[in-house]
């Protein structure tokens, strides 16, 4: 159904899209407990790292009762259930690494996971909406929203680096809130030809994107590259475009044929999709198809927001028509900040994936004793790919270069690759 934002004359607003004015796409105050009936799920979900380490997670899940989902009535209950079931699923599939994966998810996990997913409009696999947006609590409700005062609700193997990875990503999402709130300002300014309002909105978005880049830098403080690559990464991997599970996964009791779903990816965050649609960053076919597919891993209301932004009057055409130096500079600066964020993300990926992958290959080729090397535990099938299934460096550089192509022609001569 079309939202009010698609009708001419209506003011564009974030209200229909489950976007919080305080938290943006982040789920405000996620539940920490499910109704007592679902305690068998939580008893396992809260101990996935220990049960994987002791190789007991699969046996615990196999003995788990089949529970009905009919007592999950509220959105936050469904989100916590999806988070718990998805963490159990990732641990179950990858407990023994890439060489002893399973072909079938047992019905007592697969059926409720499928039903909860259908209610939420999310796929039955761990997504960014689970692991980041709905997986946090403040230790002290009165203290600030920062790393010292945040902790995860449910975790995966990898210790403090798992906490760091998900919570730093959460802080990137939080830094984007002023930008999200400025998107309607820009769209409504274009609609009523208010050049100054559009310029101010773009300047606010630029500052927010800079704050996102600054938050992303905390990855280097809170996440150990060898732990991310050697331990964590396989548990974020899916069963689509993954040589480790070429046939996908059978969800027992749902259907007899295997199903394929992509693992977690930064492309599942709705943020950059919104900015791309607003600024009219055009992606070539291969990267565009992957990004479009990742929208199916977002909460439906957030996916609808991206779609509705794309159907608004052209910001880029408005900038050209107004011939305002202030507006030109504001648009150019905004694209430049988005370009800088994508360039910095490439640096992060290089440190956490490309460099450890090269080290792991080197160790294997030298036939060295790998027992003491954390990175040697990483799946070889994913060395050149992201957990979402993309050929990661080629993809990221292509998207970065397409962002650069969005710079205004008369100003792009001054642009340099940031970072």
N, C-alpha and C positions, 0 to 999 in steps of 0.2 A: 504494500500500500504506500502511495506517495505521502511524504510528510508535508506539513504546512510550508516547509521551506522550499518546496518545489513549485509553489503557486506564485504567480506574479503579484506584486503588491504586498505580500506578507514579509515582515521583517525576518531575516535569517536569525535563528537562535539555536543554541546547543541543547535546549531543554528536552527535545524529543529523543535524544541519543544516549541517555544514561551516562552523561559526562558530568562529573562533580565539579562544582566551582572551586572547591578546595583541593581536590585530588586528581582532577582530569579523568583519564581512563582507568586509574587505579580504583579498585573496589574499596569504598570507604568502610573502615572498621569491619574487616572480615570476621566471621564467626570462628571461634576456636574449638567449639564442641558441637557434635551432632546430637540429636535425640538419643536417649540411652539404648534404644533398639539397635542402633548402628555401631555400638561400642566394639563389636568384633572387627569392623573395618578399621576403626581408629587404633585399636590395640596393635594392629599390624603396621598400619601406615606410619605411625609415630616411631617405629623401630626399623624402618627399611634399611638404613645403613648397617646396623649391627647384624640384622638377619641375612643381608647379602654377604657380609664378611664371614659369617659362620656357615654360609651355604645352606641356610635353613629357610630362606624366604619362600621358595617354591613349595616346600612341604607344609609350611604354615598356611599358605593361601589355599593349597589343595584341600585342607581340612576345614576351611572357613565355611560357615553356613551360607546358603543362598538366601539373601534378604530381599524383601520387596522394597521398591522405591516409593511406594504410595504415601509414606509418612514424611517425605521430603516436600514440604509445602511452600517454603519461602525461597526467594532467589539466593540469599546468602547460604542457606542450607544446601541448595543444589551446587553452589560454587565450591563449598568446602568438600562435599561428597565427590565432585569431579576431581578436585585436587588430590584427595586421598586415594581414590581409585586409580588415577593416572600415575601417581608415584609408585603405587604397588605394581601396576602394569609394567612400568619401565624396569623396576627391579626384577620382576619375574622373568621378563624376556631376556635381560642382559646379565643375570646373576653369574653365569659362568663365562662371561666374555663373548667374543664373536665366534668362537669355535664350538660352542655347545648351546646355540640358541634353540628356542622351542618353536614349533610350527603352529601350536594351538594355545589360545588363552582359555583356561577352564571356565565353564559356564557360570560358576558361582562368582567369578569376577567379571567375565565378559558381558553377561546379561544385564546386571545393574549398571555397569559402566556405559553400555550402549543406551539404556533407558534414560539415565541422567544426561548423557550427551544430547539425546534427542530433545529433551526438555529445554536445554540451554542453547541449542543450535550450534554446539561445538563438536569437533570430531572426538572419537574415543582414543585419545592419545594425549600425552602431556603437552600443553601449549604455553605460550607466553602469558596468556590470560590466567592460567593456573599458577605456574611456578613463580611469576613475578607479581602480577596485578592482584592476586587473591591469596598471597602466601606471606603475610606479614602481621606483626603485632608490635605495639610499643611496649617496652618493658615498664615504663612509667608514663601513664596517659597524659600527665601534665608537662612532661619534658619534650624537647624538640624532636622533630622528625629527622633524625640523623643516624649514622652508622652505630654510634655508641648506644643509642636508645631503641634500636630495632632488632628483632630476631624473626627467624622463619617459623612458620607453623609446622611444616613438614619438610624433610630434607632427603637428600640422596647421598651415596658414598662420595667422600671428598672432604669431609670435615669443614674447617673454617673457610676454605676456598669456595665451597658450595654456598655458604652463607654470604660470602663476599660477592660472588658472581650475581646471585639473584637480587641482593639488596642494593648493590651499586646500580644495577639495571633499574631497580625501583626508583632510586634517586634521580636517574636520568628522566624517567617518566614524570616525576614530580617537578623537575626543573622546567618541563614543557608546559606546565599548566597556564602560565601567563600567555604563551603563544596560542594555545587552544582558545582561550577567552578572547584573543584578538582576531581570530579568524572571522567571526561574525561582524566585527568592526570593519574589516577590510571588505567583506562581501557587501555589506549594506552601504558602505561608502562608494563602492563602484556603482551600485544600483542607483544611487541618488547623485552621482557625479561630485562627491565631496572629496576633492583631491587631498586636502590636508588630513582628513580623517583616515584615508587609505594610507598615506605616508606615515602617520603616527602609528597605525596598526602594524604596518610592516616593520617599523623601528622596534616596536615591542616584541614582535616575533623574532627579529634578529638577536635581540638581547637574550631572549629565552633560549634560542638555539646555541648561543655562546655558553650559557649556563649549563646546557645539556652536555656540551663538549667538556666543560670543566668537571662535571660530575663523572663523566666516563673515565677521566684520568685516575679516578680512585681505584679502577680495576688493578692498576699496577701496585697499589698499596695493599689491597685486601685479597687478591687472588694470586696463587702461585702457579706460573705457567706449566710446570711439569705435572702438577696435580690436576689442573684443568685438562691438559692433553692426555695424560696417562691414566687417570681414574674417572673423572667426571664425565668426559665428553661422550662416552659410549651410552651413558644413561639418558642423554638428551637426544639420542639418535632414533630415527623412525624406521619404518619398514616400507619405504618407497624410495626408489633410486638409491638403494643401499645394497651393494654387492654381498654384504653379510647376511641379508635376508631377501634374496632375490624374488621369492614367491609371495612376499607379504605375510600376513598373520591371519589365521582362522579365529574368529570370535565365536567360540562354541555356544550353541544355543541361539545364535543370532542369524547366521547363515553358514552354509557348508563351504562356500568358496572363500579363499583368502581375500583379505582386504588390505589395501596399501594406504598408509598415512605417513606424511613427512614428520620428521622430528622437529624439535624446537629451533627457532631461527629469529634473529633480530628483525627479519622482514615480517614477522607476525605482530610486531608492534604497529599500532595504527598511526603513530605520530608522523613518520616520514611520508606515509601514504597521503595523509592530509596536506602536508606541506607541498608534496609533489603536485597534487591536484590543484591547490591554490595557486602555486607559482607556475604551473603548467610545464613541469619537467617531463619531457617525452622520452620514454624508454624504448630501445629497439626490441624487436619481437621476442627474442629468447628471454631476455631479462624481464620484459613486461609480462610474459606468460607466467613466469615463476612468481613475480610479485602479486599478480592477480590471483594465482592459486593460493597464496599465503593469506589472502583476505578471507578464505573459507575457514581459517583457523582463529578468527577473531570473533568476539561477541557480535551477534547480528546487528545490534544497534550501532556499534562502532563501524562496522562494514558499511551500513547504510549512510552514515555521516560522510564517509569518504566518497561514496557514490553521489551524494547530494552536492558536495562541494564541487565535484567535477561537472555538474550540470548548471552551475552559476554563470552569469555573464563573465566574459574573459577579462581577467585582471591584466594580463600582458597587453591585450589590445587597448585597454583603458590607459595603461601607462604610456603607450605609444601615442595615443590620441591627445592626451592632455598636454604634452610637450612642457611638462613642469620639471625643472632641474631637481627640485627637492624630491619629487615623486620618483624620478628616474634613479636618483642616488639611493633612495630608500629601498626600491625594488632590487637594484643591483647589490646593495649591501646584504639584503636578506638572502639572495641566492648565493652570495659569497660565503655567508656564514653556514649555509647548508652544505656547500662544497667543502668547507673546512671541517665540518663534522664528519662527513663521509671520508675525507682524507685521513682524519685521525682514527676513525674506525678501522681503516685499512692497516694502520700502524699497530693497533691493538690486536687485530687478527694475525698479523705477521708474528707478533711476539708470542701469542698464545697457541697458534696452530702451525704456521709455516716453519718457524725456527725449530720447535720441538719435533716436528715431523722429519726435518732434515737430520736432526740429531739421532732420532730413532732408526732411520734408514742407515745412517753411518755405523751405528752400533751393530746392526744386523749384518751389514756387509763385512764388517771386521770380525764377525763371529765371536764377539766378546761375550763374557759372562754377563748377562743382563739382569741378574736377580736383584741387584741393588739399584737399578735404574727405574724410577717410577714411570718415565715416558715409554719404557719398553712394553708396558702393559696395555698401551693404546691399541685400538683395532687398526690393522693395516689397511683394511678396505676403505677407511675414511680419510686416508692421509691427504688427499687432494680435494676433499669435499667438505662442505659445511654439514652440520647435523640436519639441516633442512633438506639436504640432497643436492645443493647447488655446487658447481665447480667454483670454489669460493673466491679465490683471488681474481680470476678472470671476471666473474660476476661483479664483484665489488668495484673493480677498476672501471668496468663498463658503465655501471650506474654512476660512479663518480664523474666520469667523462661526459655522460649525458647531462648531468647537473651543470657542468661547466658550459655546455652548449646552450644553456638557458640564459646565460648572461646576455644583457643587451648588446647588440653588435657594436654599437659606437663606444661602448665602455669596456668590452671584453679585452681589448688590446692592452688595457692596464692590468687585467687580472692575471694573477699567478696562482699556481697550485699552492694552497696553504699546506702547512705541515710537511 
